[in-house]
Amino acid sequence: MAREEKMSKIIFEIIGIPVAKGRPRFARAGRFVRTYTPDKTRAYESNVLAQALQHRPPTPIDTAISVDLTFYLPIPASMPKKYQAIAESETIGVIKKPDLDNLIKAAIDPLNGVFWTDDSRITHKIARKLYSRNPRTRYIITYEGGIRNGRQSAV
């Protein structure tokens, strides 16, 4: 008999301008060097977690996960008016900074241990950055299995 897999999906948006993960910073503390996350990155990640908590699963996901992210970045005022009108359709890709891989890192890291047991469970990522009048990040998290007895299980 064929194994039937149940796919679950969580969809939500984080309101606000997406911020790329900043490089770790280093500070000397006496004879030691301390590593820390830049304030802007830390504030953004706290905001992501605060907004995302209402959408979290009952227990962290412990199966294969697919994450589809869309980063909607502000339309620059310097963009010609005729292109701004097109950019409002949310179909124009952003070919400027921030880097997509750093946006992904800042969007996924705050959910580690809350939405999934470890980000090593993410087996598939899709990401894009588009212009929009309403900056935000859209998440579509798809995973195998369901909740049984308060635990994630593959079906």
C-alpha positions, 0 to 999 in steps of 0.5 A, spaced: 500 500 500 502 506 498 504 511 503 500 517 503 503 523 506 500 529 509 503 536 507 502 542 512 502 549 510 504 555 515 503 562 511 504 569 514 507 576 513 512 580 517 510 587 516 516 592 515 522 593 511 526 587 510 533 587 513 539 583 511 543 579 516 549 583 518 556 581 519 558 579 526 562 584 529 568 584 534 570 588 540 576 587 545 574 586 552 581 586 556 585 580 553 579 577 550 575 578 543 567 578 544 563 577 538 556 580 537 551 581 532 550 588 530 544 592 533 540 593 527 540 585 525 538 584 532 532 589 532 530 586 526 530 579 528 526 580 534 521 584 530 520 578 526 520 573 532 515 577 535 510 578 529 511 570 527 509 567 534 502 568 533 503 563 527 508 558 530 506 551 530 504 547 537 511 544 537 517 545 533 517 542 526 522 536 526 521 533 519 523 536 512 521 543 511 520 547 505 521 555 506 518 560 500 520 567 502 518 573 498 521 580 500 518 586 498 522 592 498 520 599 498 520 602 491 526 608 491 524 615 490 529 616 485 526 611 480 523 614 474 515 615 475 514 610 469 517 605 473 515 606 479 508 605 477 510 598 474 514 596 480 507 597 484 505 591 481 510 587 485 513 583 479 519 587 478 525 584 481 530 588 485 537 587 483 540 592 488 542 591 495 541 588 500 543 581 498 538 575 497 542 570 501 543 575 507 535 577 507 534 569 507 539 568 513 535 574 517 528 571 516 530 564 518 534 565 524 529 568 529 525 562 527 530 556 529 528 552 535 521 556 535 518 554 528 523 548 527 527 544 531 533 546 527 534 549 521 538 543 518 531 541 517 530 546 511 531 541 505 528 546 500 528 554 499 525 559 494 526 566 495 525 572 491 526 580 492 521 585 489 519 592 489 512 594 493 509 600 496 508 595 502 515 593 505 514 586 508 516 579 508 512 573 506 513 566 509 510 560 506 512 554 510 511 547 508 512 540 511 511 533 511 507 530 517 502 532 522 501 533 529 500 527 533 500 526 541 503 533 541 509 531 537 511 532 530 511 526 526 512 523 519 506 520 516 
